[in-house]
Amino acid sequence: MPNSTITRPVDSNLKEPVTPSKRGETQSFNVSRRNPLALDASVAAGSIDNLNQLLADTCTLRDLYKKHHWQASGPNFYSLHLLFDKHFTEQAGLVDLLAERVQTLGGVSLAMAHDIAEVTLVPRAPKDREGTESQILRLLQAHEIILLEARTMARNSADKGDFGTNDIIVSDVIRTNELQVWFVAEHMQ
């Protein structure tokens, strides 16, 4: 936006600029703390890494749903507008569940958009408004990426005895994404 008229605040313009604490971080991103979960630390660390990847991709899918909700058009505008918003809300619930599992395992969950953009496997959508077919195909591609990695992660966590992570991935992530794929794919018939 080279011709933006938005005034960007600088510290000298602020009466009392808010600055981060001098204390710094309380836990580094790549360091997990040991919680008494009766789970091997290396298993928890592996699950944390996997969950953060799944979290990044789920955040991206969530945001795709909101983008398409705002930019829906055409003869099915109203039904897609509502469907995309419903799926956005469900994906937002998964984001919270995944982030809390990372924290439960002693890790630090991804949280900021720029961090998520660095690691997501879901291709970036254009800023432009896309037609309905492109929106749907983009959503289906993102779901497939998430389902492929979720199935692998579910098997891995079960094999290593992390049944809590396995349960979340199977019962929540896989089942929600499969159902959403069905609802979205039906619009391509």
TAVENMO-V653773 format. One record per helix or strand of 3 or more residues. SS is the DSSP state (helix for helix, strand for strand). FROM is the first residue (numbers start at 1). TO is the last residue. If there is no record, write none. Layout:
SS,FROM,TO
SS,FROM,TO
This chain:
helix,11,13
helix,41,71
helix,77,104
helix,113,119
helix,132,159
helix,163,188
